[in-house]
Amino acid sequence: MPVLIGQEIKDAIARGEIGIDPLEESQIGPGSLDLTLGNEFRIFKKESGVCHVHNESDFADVTEAVTVPDGSFITIAPCEMILGITRERITLADTMAGWLEGRSRFARFGLAVHVTAGFMQPGISNQQVLEIVNLGHKTLALYPGTRICQFVFERCLGTAKYQGRFADQAKP
């Protein structure tokens, strides 16, 4: 599937194939769109024991919600994982899909912004949950509003619409 580049991203937005809210034009790069870190997080409860992973598992059972105000930060220790969310809601036509990727400038600190499940289905309309892990050796402070990751858009062969569990997510 072809990847959309800067002007093609702008044209797809103008045609309504891609919706980004909110959007500053400076977020559009040569081959992707920068997304910013929101204020809502889920941190893992400091509990010992086994976390059972099966079809009925719910991440909410092992995490707690935290809101970080603008101008403040949340810390993530080495080898720790937290869930965050983008400020932007992405809406894709059923002929568009995409990939959520980290940014190399932050990867150099050991920050992995999206550990798994990076493919975004055709027809989504949601904010993107970030599976954030600190792979470095120092505690990192993350600030809401930081351009933390990027979205790469692809045009699909055929049409489809995601209607799964996270179809309308607005919180991590």
Secondary structure, DSSP 8 states (H G I E B T S, - for coil): --B--HHHHHHHHHHTSEEEES--GGGB-SS-EEEEB-SEEEEE----S----STT--GGGTEEEEE--TT--EEE-TT-EEEEEEEEEEEE-TTEEEEEEE-HHHHTTTEES--S--EE-TT-EEEEEEEEEE-SSS-EEE-TT-EEEEEEEEE-SS-----STTTT----
